[in-house]
Amino acid sequence: MRVVIIGQRWLACELLRLVQRRGDTVAAAIAPAGDRLQVAAAESGIPVVVCGHQVTAADIPAGTDIILAAHAHVFIDAGARAAARYGALGYHPSLLPRHRGRDAIRWALHMREAVTGGTAYWMDDGADTGPIAAQEWCHIRPDDDARSLWRRELAPIGLVLFGRVLAELDTGIVTARPQLAILASWEPAFSRRHLSEA
């Protein structure tokens, strides 16, 4: 499969390694300037695009099968998604449609939830609203903070889900379950101001 990886930090780098182990062709990596994904891709001879706040069709090489968005805080517009045969597959660290928004992990902890998880989903123009491709759950431990929960459970779940969906695509299976609006929640960016108002 011919893929474009958009993202940053540990998850994007590990996703790069995952698709390389699978034998996929990485047509391009799109990352913030100086990020470890940019460095790892350049070391592998992969073309790198330094991203701003939006990815457009001009950033997606011809013949791309799928865009993989891992820890990507950019808007991947409709033209970019349409430039890939399958569109864009993102990862969100919650059991969508619960906790849509940028700070899903912090809100799950703040709400003292016992269970959370991760979702691989097909990106659309909404904020974490696209159809679900795969999900996995995990327990939240009483002593967890956002960093420990991300590192121990949610980042590794992201890799597992990317791998699961790619394996399904290899066999011609495209899973896309609509999110149930009745279960949806969205929280704003987490801050002290929001906590004091709660």
mmCIF file of the C-alpha atoms, coordinates in Angstrom:
data_MODEL
# 
_entry.id   MODEL 
# 
loop_
_atom_site.group_PDB 
_atom_site.id 
_atom_site.type_symbol 
_atom_site.label_atom_id 
_atom_site.label_alt_id 
_atom_site.label_comp_id 
_atom_site.label_asym_id 
_atom_site.label_entity_id 
_atom_site.label_seq_id 
_atom_site.pdbx_PDB_ins_code 
_atom_site.Cartn_x 
_atom_site.Cartn_y 
_atom_site.Cartn_z 
_atom_site.occupancy 
_atom_site.B_iso_or_equiv 
_atom_site.pdbx_formal_charge 
_atom_site.auth_seq_id 
_atom_site.auth_comp_id 
_atom_site.auth_asym_id 
_atom_site.auth_atom_id 
_atom_site.pdbx_PDB_model_num 
ATOM 1   C CA . MET A 1 1   ? 0.000   0.000  0.000  1.00 0.00 ? 1   MET A CA 1 
ATOM 2   C CA . ARG A 1 2   ? 1.159   3.551  -0.721 1.00 0.00 ? 2   ARG A CA 1 
ATOM 3   C CA . VAL A 1 3   ? 0.690   5.720  2.371  1.00 0.00 ? 3   VAL A CA 1 
ATOM 4   C CA . VAL A 1 4   ? 1.214   9.262  3.588  1.00 0.00 ? 4   VAL A CA 1 
ATOM 5   C CA . ILE A 1 5   ? 1.833   9.727  7.310  1.00 0.00 ? 5   ILE A CA 1 
ATOM 6   C CA . ILE A 1 6   ? 0.795   12.976 8.952  1.00 0.00 ? 6   ILE A CA 1 
ATOM 7   C CA . GLY A 1 7   ? 1.663   13.540 12.583 1.00 0.00 ? 7   GLY A CA 1 
ATOM 8   C CA . GLN A 1 8   ? 4.293   13.971 15.209 1.00 0.00 ? 8   GLN A CA 1 
ATOM 9   C CA . ARG A 1 9   ? 6.089   12.562 18.216 1.00 0.00 ? 9   ARG A CA 1 
ATOM 10  C CA . TRP A 1 10  ? 6.311   8.931  19.323 1.00 0.00 ? 10  TRP A CA 1 
ATOM 11  C CA . LEU A 1 11  ? 3.094   7.673  17.776 1.00 0.00 ? 11  LEU A CA 1 
ATOM 12  C CA . ALA A 1 12  ? 3.872   8.990  14.290 1.00 0.00 ? 12  ALA A CA 1 
ATOM 13  C CA . CYS A 1 13  ? 7.420   7.586  14.399 1.00 0.00 ? 13  CYS A CA 1 
ATOM 14  C CA . GLU A 1 14  ? 6.225   4.187  15.535 1.00 0.00 ? 14  GLU A CA 1 
ATOM 15  C CA . LEU A 1 15  ? 3.557   4.235  12.837 1.00 0.00 ? 15  LEU A CA 1 
ATOM 16  C CA . LEU A 1 16  ? 6.289   4.921  10.278 1.00 0.00 ? 16  LEU A CA 1 
ATOM 17  C CA . ARG A 1 17  ? 8.163   1.858  11.547 1.00 0.00 ? 17  ARG A CA 1 
ATOM 18  C CA . LEU A 1 18  ? 4.969   -0.213 11.464 1.00 0.00 ? 18  LEU A CA 1 
ATOM 19  C CA . VAL A 1 19  ? 4.208   0.533  7.826  1.00 0.00 ? 19  VAL A CA 1 
ATOM 20  C CA . GLN A 1 20  ? 7.844   -0.044 6.885  1.00 0.00 ? 20  GLN A CA 1 
ATOM 21  C CA . ARG A 1 21  ? 7.727   -3.485 8.547  1.00 0.00 ? 21  ARG A CA 1 
ATOM 22  C CA . ARG A 1 22  ? 4.546   -4.208 6.607  1.00 0.00 ? 22  ARG A CA 1 
ATOM 23  C CA . GLY A 1 23  ? 6.353   -3.401 3.366  1.00 0.00 ? 23  GLY A CA 1 
ATOM 24  C CA . ASP A 1 24  ? 4.158   -0.431 2.510  1.00 0.00 ? 24  ASP A CA 1 
ATOM 25  C CA . THR A 1 25  ? 5.575   2.471  0.502  1.00 0.00 ? 25  THR A CA 1 
ATOM 26  C CA . VAL A 1 26  ? 5.643   5.754  2.408  1.00 0.00 ? 26  VAL A CA 1 
ATOM 27  C CA . ALA A 1 27  ? 5.083   8.367  -0.286 1.00 0.00 ? 27  ALA A CA 1 
ATOM 28  C CA . ALA A 1 28  ? 5.556   11.284 2.100  1.00 0.00 ? 28  ALA A CA 1 
ATOM 29  C CA . ALA A 1 29  ? 5.663   12.268 5.756  1.00 0.00 ? 29  ALA A CA 1 
ATOM 30  C CA . ILE A 1 30  ? 4.016   15.494 6.852  1.00 0.00 ? 30  ILE A CA 1 
ATOM 31  C CA . ALA A 1 31  ? 5.230   16.796 10.205 1.00 0.00 ? 31  ALA A CA 1 
ATOM 32  C CA . PRO A 1 32  ? 5.994   19.963 12.152 1.00 0.00 ? 32  PRO A CA 1 
ATOM 33  C CA . ALA A 1 33  ? 9.463   21.424 11.619 1.00 0.00 ? 33  ALA A CA 1 
ATOM 34  C CA . GLY A 1 34  ? 12.066  19.641 13.732 1.00 0.00 ? 34  GLY A CA 1 
ATOM 35  C CA . ASP A 1 35  ? 9.754   16.865 14.873 1.00 0.00 ? 35  ASP A CA 1 
ATOM 36  C CA . ARG A 1 36  ? 11.122  13.353 15.271 1.00 0.00 ? 36  ARG A CA 1 
ATOM 37  C CA . LEU A 1 37  ? 8.887   12.128 12.416 1.00 0.00 ? 37  LEU A CA 1 
ATOM 38  C CA . GLN A 1 38  ? 10.583  14.617 10.098 1.00 0.00 ? 38  GLN A CA 1 
ATOM 39  C CA . VAL A 1 39  ? 13.999  13.330 11.189 1.00 0.00 ? 39  VAL A CA 1 
ATOM 40  C CA . ALA A 1 40  ? 13.085  9.628  10.959 1.00 0.00 ? 40  ALA A CA 1 
ATOM 41  C CA . ALA A 1 41  ? 11.493  10.043 7.530  1.00 0.00 ? 41  ALA A CA 1 
ATOM 42  C CA . ALA A 1 42  ? 14.460  11.990 6.155  1.00 0.00 ? 42  ALA A CA 1 
ATOM 43  C CA . GLU A 1 43  ? 16.826  9.300  7.452  1.00 0.00 ? 43  GLU A CA 1 
ATOM 44  C CA . SER A 1 44  ? 14.787  6.724  5.507  1.00 0.00 ? 44  SER A CA 1 
ATOM 45  C CA . GLY A 1 45  ? 14.875  8.801  2.326  1.00 0.00 ? 45  GLY A CA 1 
ATOM 46  C CA . ILE A 1 46  ? 11.173  9.631  2.527  1.00 0.00 ? 46  ILE A CA 1 
ATOM 47  C CA . PRO A 1 47  ? 10.047  13.024 1.177  1.00 0.00 ? 47  PRO A CA 1 
ATOM 48  C CA . VAL A 1 48  ? 9.043   15.329 4.030  1.00 0.00 ? 48  VAL A CA 1 
ATOM 49  C CA . VAL A 1 49  ? 6.536   18.168 3.954  1.00 0.00 ? 49  VAL A CA 1 
ATOM 50  C CA . VAL A 1 50  ? 6.694   20.620 6.859  1.00 0.00 ? 50  VAL A CA 1 
ATOM 51  C CA . CYS A 1 51  ? 3.110   21.343 7.820  1.00 0.00 ? 51  CYS A CA 1 
ATOM 52  C CA . GLY A 1 52  ? 1.362   24.382 9.134  1.00 0.00 ? 52  GLY A CA 1 
ATOM 53  C CA . HIS A 1 53  ? -2.278  24.263 10.190 1.00 0.00 ? 53  HIS A CA 1 
ATOM 54  C CA . GLN A 1 54  ? -3.770  22.605 7.103  1.00 0.00 ? 54  GLN A CA 1 
ATOM 55  C CA . VAL A 1 55  ? -2.973  19.797 4.674  1.00 0.00 ? 55  VAL A CA 1 
ATOM 56  C CA . THR A 1 56  ? -4.328  20.186 1.128  1.00 0.00 ? 56  THR A CA 1 
ATOM 57  C CA . ALA A 1 57  ? -4.437  18.043 -2.006 1.00 0.00 ? 57  ALA A CA 1 
ATOM 58  C CA . ALA A 1 58  ? -1.186  19.661 -3.140 1.00 0.00 ? 58  ALA A CA 1 
ATOM 59  C CA . ASP A 1 59  ? 0.576   17.951 -0.195 1.00 0.00 ? 59  ASP A CA 1 
ATOM 60  C CA . ILE A 1 60  ? -0.583  14.438 -1.142 1.00 0.00 ? 60  ILE A CA 1 
ATOM 61  C CA . PRO A 1 61  ? 1.499   12.609 -3.784 1.00 0.00 ? 61  PRO A CA 1 
ATOM 62  C CA . ALA A 1 62  ? -0.286  11.017 -6.728 1.00 0.00 ? 62  ALA A CA 1 
ATOM 63  C CA . GLY A 1 63  ? -1.209  7.378  -6.266 1.00 0.00 ? 63  GLY A CA 1 
ATOM 64  C CA . THR A 1 64  ? -1.618  7.562  -2.486 1.00 0.00 ? 64  THR A CA 1 
ATOM 65  C CA . ASP A 1 65  ? -3.862  4.809  -1.143 1.00 0.00 ? 65  ASP A CA 1 
ATOM 66  C CA . ILE A 1 66  ? -4.371  6.119  2.384  1.00 0.00 ? 66  ILE A CA 1 
ATOM 67  C CA . ILE A 1 67  ? -3.447  9.005  4.653  1.00 0.00 ? 67  ILE A CA 1 
ATOM 68  C CA . LEU A 1 68  ? -2.593  7.959  8.216  1.00 0.00 ? 68  LEU A CA 1 
ATOM 69  C CA . ALA A 1 69  ? -2.929  10.711 10.825 1.00 0.00 ? 69  ALA A CA 1 
ATOM 70  C CA . ALA A 1 70  ? -1.113  9.954  14.088 1.00 0.00 ? 70  ALA A CA 1 
ATOM 71  C CA . HIS A 1 71  ? -0.990  12.667 16.735 1.00 0.00 ? 71  HIS A CA 1 
ATOM 72  C CA . ALA A 1 72  ? -1.799  15.134 13.976 1.00 0.00 ? 72  ALA A CA 1 
ATOM 73  C CA . HIS A 1 73  ? -3.005  18.552 15.067 1.00 0.00 ? 73  HIS A CA 1 
ATOM 74  C CA . VAL A 1 74  ? -3.680  19.860 11.567 1.00 0.00 ? 74  VAL A CA 1 
ATOM 75  C CA . PHE A 1 75  ? -6.821  20.047 9.457  1.00 0.00 ? 75  PHE A CA 1 
ATOM 76  C CA . ILE A 1 76  ? -6.723  17.574 6.567  1.00 0.00 ? 76  ILE A CA 1 
ATOM 77  C CA . ASP A 1 77  ? -9.086  19.167 4.091  1.00 0.00 ? 77  ASP A CA 1 
ATOM 78  C CA . ALA A 1 78  ? -11.563 17.431 1.788  1.00 0.00 ? 78  ALA A CA 1 
ATOM 79  C CA . GLY A 1 79  ? -9.278  17.814 -1.210 1.00 0.00 ? 79  GLY A CA 1 
ATOM 80  C CA . ALA A 1 80  ? -6.426  16.076 0.591  1.00 0.00 ? 80  ALA A CA 1 
ATOM 81  C CA . ARG A 1 81  ? -8.684  13.273 1.779  1.00 0.00 ? 81  ARG A CA 1 
ATOM 82  C CA . ALA A 1 82  ? -10.084 12.813 -1.740 1.00 0.00 ? 82  ALA A CA 1 
ATOM 83  C CA . ALA A 1 83  ? -6.542  12.570 -3.122 1.00 0.00 ? 83  ALA A CA 1 
ATOM 84  C CA . ALA A 1 84  ? -6.082  9.210  -1.351 1.00 0.00 ? 84  ALA A CA 1 
ATOM 85  C CA . ARG A 1 85  ? -8.006  6.141  -2.507 1.00 0.00 ? 85  ARG A CA 1 
ATOM 86  C CA . TYR A 1 86  ? -9.317  5.316  0.988  1.00 0.00 ? 86  TYR A CA 1 
ATOM 87  C CA . GLY A 1 87  ? -9.211  8.824  2.443  1.00 0.00 ? 87  GLY A CA 1 
ATOM 88  C CA . ALA A 1 88  ? -7.652  9.690  5.807  1.00 0.00 ? 88  ALA A CA 1 
ATOM 89  C CA . LEU A 1 89  ? -7.579  7.379  8.818  1.00 0.00 ? 89  LEU A CA 1 
ATOM 90  C CA . GLY A 1 90  ? -7.079  9.172  12.124 1.00 0.00 ? 90  GLY A CA 1 
ATOM 91  C CA . TYR A 1 91  ? -6.615  8.048  15.711 1.00 0.00 ? 91  TYR A CA 1 
ATOM 92  C CA . HIS A 1 92  ? -8.396  9.593  18.672 1.00 0.00 ? 92  HIS A CA 1 
ATOM 93  C CA . PRO A 1 93  ? -7.629  8.628  22.301 1.00 0.00 ? 93  PRO A CA 1 
ATOM 94  C CA . SER A 1 94  ? -11.218 8.036  23.404 1.00 0.00 ? 94  SER A CA 1 
ATOM 95  C CA . LEU A 1 95  ? -14.086 5.707  22.676 1.00 0.00 ? 95  LEU A CA 1 
ATOM 96  C CA . LEU A 1 96  ? -15.727 7.906  20.073 1.00 0.00 ? 96  LEU A CA 1 
ATOM 97  C CA . PRO A 1 97  ? -18.203 9.461  19.946 1.00 0.00 ? 97  PRO A CA 1 
ATOM 98  C CA . ARG A 1 98  ? -17.387 10.117 23.618 1.00 0.00 ? 98  ARG A CA 1 
ATOM 99  C CA . HIS A 1 99  ? -14.895 12.910 24.344 1.00 0.00 ? 99  HIS A CA 1 
ATOM 100 C CA . ARG A 1 100 ? -14.506 14.474 20.946 1.00 0.00 ? 100 ARG A CA 1 
ATOM 101 C CA . GLY A 1 101 ? -11.995 17.300 21.109 1.00 0.00 ? 101 GLY A CA 1 
ATOM 102 C CA . ARG A 1 102 ? -8.318  17.911 21.655 1.00 0.00 ? 102 ARG A CA 1 
ATOM 103 C CA . ASP A 1 103 ? -8.066  17.026 25.357 1.00 0.00 ? 103 ASP A CA 1 
ATOM 104 C CA . ALA A 1 104 ? -9.999  13.753 25.486 1.00 0.00 ? 104 ALA A CA 1 
ATOM 105 C CA . ILE A 1 105 ? -7.616  12.060 27.924 1.00 0.00 ? 105 ILE A CA 1 
ATOM 106 C CA . ARG A 1 106 ? -7.646  14.918 30.424 1.00 0.00 ? 106 ARG A CA 1 
ATOM 107 C CA . TRP A 1 107 ? -11.434 15.092 30.356 1.00 0.00 ? 107 TRP A CA 1 
ATOM 108 C CA . ALA A 1 108 ? -11.825 11.344 30.892 1.00 0.00 ? 108 ALA A CA 1 
ATOM 109 C CA . LEU A 1 109 ? -9.581  11.653 33.960 1.00 0.00 ? 109 LEU A CA 1 
ATOM 110 C CA . HIS A 1 110 ? -11.337 14.799 35.198 1.00 0.00 ? 110 HIS A CA 1 
ATOM 111 C CA . MET A 1 111 ? -14.693 13.026 34.940 1.00 0.00 ? 111 MET A CA 1 
ATOM 112 C CA . ARG A 1 112 ? -13.264 10.118 36.964 1.00 0.00 ? 112 ARG A CA 1 
ATOM 113 C CA . GLU A 1 113 ? -14.116 7.535  34.337 1.00 0.00 ? 113 GLU A CA 1 
ATOM 114 C CA . ALA A 1 114 ? -12.946 3.974  34.939 1.00 0.00 ? 114 ALA A CA 1 
ATOM 115 C CA . VAL A 1 115 ? -12.721 2.951  31.295 1.00 0.00 ? 115 VAL A CA 1 
ATOM 116 C CA . THR A 1 116 ? -11.561 4.690  28.148 1.00 0.00 ? 116 THR A CA 1 
ATOM 117 C CA . GLY A 1 117 ? -9.937  3.593  24.911 1.00 0.00 ? 117 GLY A CA 1 
ATOM 118 C CA . GLY A 1 118 ? -8.942  4.569  21.427 1.00 0.00 ? 118 GLY A CA 1 
ATOM 119 C CA . THR A 1 119 ? -10.666 4.866  18.075 1.00 0.00 ? 119 THR A CA 1 
ATOM 120 C CA . ALA A 1 120 ? -9.387  4.644  14.518 1.00 0.00 ? 120 ALA A CA 1 
ATOM 121 C CA . TYR A 1 121 ? -11.829 6.606  12.386 1.00 0.00 ? 121 TYR A CA 1 
ATOM 122 C CA . TRP A 1 122 ? -12.268 7.936  8.861  1.00 0.00 ? 122 TRP A CA 1 
ATOM 123 C CA . MET A 1 123 ? -11.691 11.660 9.001  1.00 0.00 ? 123 MET A CA 1 
ATOM 124 C CA . ASP A 1 124 ? -14.238 14.143 7.679  1.00 0.00 ? 124 ASP A CA 1 
ATOM 125 C CA . ASP A 1 125 ? -14.760 17.901 8.032  1.00 0.00 ? 125 ASP A CA 1 
ATOM 126 C CA . GLY A 1 126 ? -15.961 17.601 11.643 1.00 0.00 ? 126 GLY A CA 1 
ATOM 127 C CA . ALA A 1 127 ? -13.998 17.423 14.870 1.00 0.00 ? 127 ALA A CA 1 
ATOM 128 C CA . ASP A 1 128 ? -13.570 13.669 15.466 1.00 0.00 ? 128 ASP A CA 1 
ATOM 129 C CA . THR A 1 129 ? -16.934 12.918 13.855 1.00 0.00 ? 129 THR A CA 1 
ATOM 130 C CA . GLY A 1 130 ? -16.118 10.487 11.046 1.00 0.00 ? 130 GLY A CA 1 
ATOM 131 C CA . PRO A 1 131 ? -17.137 6.812  10.777 1.00 0.00 ? 131 PRO A CA 1 
ATOM 132 C CA . ILE A 1 132 ? -15.423 4.354  13.114 1.00 0.00 ? 132 ILE A CA 1 
ATOM 133 C CA . ALA A 1 133 ? -12.990 1.844  11.612 1.00 0.00 ? 133 ALA A CA 1 
ATOM 134 C CA . ALA A 1 134 ? -11.822 0.128  14.827 1.00 0.00 ? 134 ALA A CA 1 
ATOM 135 C CA . GLN A 1 135 ? -11.881 0.588  18.602 1.00 0.00 ? 135 GLN A CA 1 
ATOM 136 C CA . GLU A 1 136 ? -10.195 -0.860 21.670 1.00 0.00 ? 136 GLU A CA 1 
ATOM 137 C CA . TRP A 1 137 ? -10.801 -0.120 25.354 1.00 0.00 ? 137 TRP A CA 1 
ATOM 138 C CA . CYS A 1 138 ? -8.639  0.002  28.485 1.00 0.00 ? 138 CYS A CA 1 
ATOM 139 C CA . HIS A 1 139 ? -8.983  0.602  32.213 1.00 0.00 ? 139 HIS A CA 1 
ATOM 140 C CA . ILE A 1 140 ? -8.040  3.911  33.798 1.00 0.00 ? 140 ILE A CA 1 
ATOM 141 C CA . ARG A 1 141 ? -6.065  3.269  36.987 1.00 0.00 ? 141 ARG A CA 1 
ATOM 142 C CA . PRO A 1 142 ? -6.758  5.385  40.082 1.00 0.00 ? 142 PRO A CA 1 
ATOM 143 C CA . ASP A 1 143 ? -3.239  6.861  39.991 1.00 0.00 ? 143 ASP A CA 1 
ATOM 144 C CA . ASP A 1 144 ? -3.198  7.621  36.259 1.00 0.00 ? 144 ASP A CA 1 
ATOM 145 C CA . ASP A 1 145 ? -2.465  11.045 34.852 1.00 0.00 ? 145 ASP A CA 1 
ATOM 146 C CA . ALA A 1 146 ? -2.708  12.001 31.178 1.00 0.00 ? 146 ALA A CA 1 
ATOM 147 C CA . ARG A 1 147 ? 0.910   11.126 30.469 1.00 0.00 ? 147 ARG A CA 1 
ATOM 148 C CA . SER A 1 148 ? 0.890   7.696  32.125 1.00 0.00 ? 148 SER A CA 1 
ATOM 149 C CA . LEU A 1 149 ? -2.405  6.704  30.521 1.00 0.00 ? 149 LEU A CA 1 
ATOM 150 C CA . TRP A 1 150 ? -1.212  7.833  27.080 1.00 0.00 ? 150 TRP A CA 1 
ATOM 151 C CA . ARG A 1 151 ? 2.138   6.062  27.316 1.00 0.00 ? 151 ARG A CA 1 
ATOM 152 C CA . ARG A 1 152 ? 0.970   2.816  28.909 1.00 0.00 ? 152 ARG A CA 1 
ATOM 153 C CA . GLU A 1 153 ? -2.333  2.298  27.097 1.00 0.00 ? 153 GLU A CA 1 
ATOM 154 C CA . LEU A 1 154 ? -3.580  4.806  24.563 1.00 0.00 ? 154 LEU A CA 1 
ATOM 155 C CA . ALA A 1 155 ? -0.543  5.338  22.324 1.00 0.00 ? 155 ALA A CA 1 
ATOM 156 C CA . PRO A 1 156 ? 0.063   1.571  21.989 1.00 0.00 ? 156 PRO A CA 1 
ATOM 157 C CA . ILE A 1 157 ? -3.651  1.076  21.289 1.00 0.00 ? 157 ILE A CA 1 
ATOM 158 C CA . GLY A 1 158 ? -3.300  3.573  18.437 1.00 0.00 ? 158 GLY A CA 1 
ATOM 159 C CA . LEU A 1 159 ? -0.590  1.465  16.816 1.00 0.00 ? 159 LEU A CA 1 
ATOM 160 C CA . VAL A 1 160 ? -2.628  -1.705 17.226 1.00 0.00 ? 160 VAL A CA 1 
ATOM 161 C CA . LEU A 1 161 ? -5.658  -0.083 15.603 1.00 0.00 ? 161 LEU A CA 1 
ATOM 162 C CA . PHE A 1 162 ? -3.705  1.328  12.678 1.00 0.00 ? 162 PHE A CA 1 
ATOM 163 C CA . GLY A 1 163 ? -2.262  -2.126 12.088 1.00 0.00 ? 163 GLY A CA 1 
ATOM 164 C CA . ARG A 1 164 ? -5.677  -3.771 12.366 1.00 0.00 ? 164 ARG A CA 1 
ATOM 165 C CA . VAL A 1 165 ? -7.308  -1.446 9.848  1.00 0.00 ? 165 VAL A CA 1 
ATOM 166 C CA . LEU A 1 166 ? -4.417  -1.739 7.397  1.00 0.00 ? 166 LEU A CA 1 
ATOM 167 C CA . ALA A 1 167 ? -4.617  -5.537 7.621  1.00 0.00 ? 167 ALA A CA 1 
ATOM 168 C CA . GLU A 1 168 ? -8.350  -5.366 6.872  1.00 0.00 ? 168 GLU A CA 1 
ATOM 169 C CA . LEU A 1 169 ? -7.710  -3.112 3.885  1.00 0.00 ? 169 LEU A CA 1 
ATOM 170 C CA . ASP A 1 170 ? -5.173  -5.652 2.600  1.00 0.00 ? 170 ASP A CA 1 
ATOM 171 C CA . THR A 1 171 ? -8.047  -8.148 2.340  1.00 0.00 ? 171 THR A CA 1 
ATOM 172 C CA . GLY A 1 172 ? -10.523 -5.687 0.832  1.00 0.00 ? 172 GLY A CA 1 
ATOM 173 C CA . ILE A 1 173 ? -12.458 -5.027 4.061  1.00 0.00 ? 173 ILE A CA 1 
ATOM 174 C CA . VAL A 1 174 ? -13.358 -1.393 4.767  1.00 0.00 ? 174 VAL A CA 1 
ATOM 175 C CA . THR A 1 175 ? -15.085 -0.981 8.135  1.00 0.00 ? 175 THR A CA 1 
ATOM 176 C CA . ALA A 1 176 ? -16.906 2.327  8.589  1.00 0.00 ? 176 ALA A CA 1 
ATOM 177 C CA . ARG A 1 177 ? -19.566 2.453  11.309 1.00 0.00 ? 177 ARG A CA 1 
ATOM 178 C CA . PRO A 1 178 ? -21.319 5.803  11.764 1.00 0.00 ? 178 PRO A CA 1 
ATOM 179 C CA . GLN A 1 179 ? -20.907 7.386  15.179 1.00 0.00 ? 179 GLN A CA 1 
ATOM 180 C CA . LEU A 1 180 ? -24.113 7.499  17.195 1.00 0.00 ? 180 LEU A CA 1 
ATOM 181 C CA . ALA A 1 181 ? -24.994 11.148 17.728 1.00 0.00 ? 181 ALA A CA 1 
ATOM 182 C CA . ILE A 1 182 ? -27.023 10.295 20.836 1.00 0.00 ? 182 ILE A CA 1 
ATOM 183 C CA . LEU A 1 183 ? -23.798 9.174  22.580 1.00 0.00 ? 183 LEU A CA 1 
ATOM 184 C CA . ALA A 1 184 ? -21.600 12.041 21.413 1.00 0.00 ? 184 ALA A CA 1 
ATOM 185 C CA . SER A 1 185 ? -19.833 14.452 23.729 1.00 0.00 ? 185 SER A CA 1 
ATOM 186 C CA . TRP A 1 186 ? -17.396 17.225 22.945 1.00 0.00 ? 186 TRP A CA 1 
ATOM 187 C CA . GLU A 1 187 ? -15.256 19.090 25.438 1.00 0.00 ? 187 GLU A CA 1 
ATOM 188 C CA . PRO A 1 188 ? -13.267 22.294 24.915 1.00 0.00 ? 188 PRO A CA 1 
ATOM 189 C CA . ALA A 1 189 ? -9.530  22.602 25.418 1.00 0.00 ? 189 ALA A CA 1 
ATOM 190 C CA . PHE A 1 190 ? -8.738  21.655 29.000 1.00 0.00 ? 190 PHE A CA 1 
ATOM 191 C CA . SER A 1 191 ? -7.555  24.550 31.171 1.00 0.00 ? 191 SER A CA 1 
ATOM 192 C CA . ARG A 1 192 ? -7.671  25.866 34.726 1.00 0.00 ? 192 ARG A CA 1 
ATOM 193 C CA . ARG A 1 193 ? -10.342 28.338 33.648 1.00 0.00 ? 193 ARG A CA 1 
ATOM 194 C CA . HIS A 1 194 ? -12.648 25.532 32.510 1.00 0.00 ? 194 HIS A CA 1 
ATOM 195 C CA . LEU A 1 195 ? -12.039 23.645 35.780 1.00 0.00 ? 195 LEU A CA 1 
ATOM 196 C CA . SER A 1 196 ? -12.875 26.662 37.916 1.00 0.00 ? 196 SER A CA 1 
ATOM 197 C CA . GLU A 1 197 ? -16.126 27.066 36.008 1.00 0.00 ? 197 GLU A CA 1 
ATOM 198 C CA . ALA A 1 198 ? -17.080 23.391 36.389 1.00 0.00 ? 198 ALA A CA 1 
# 
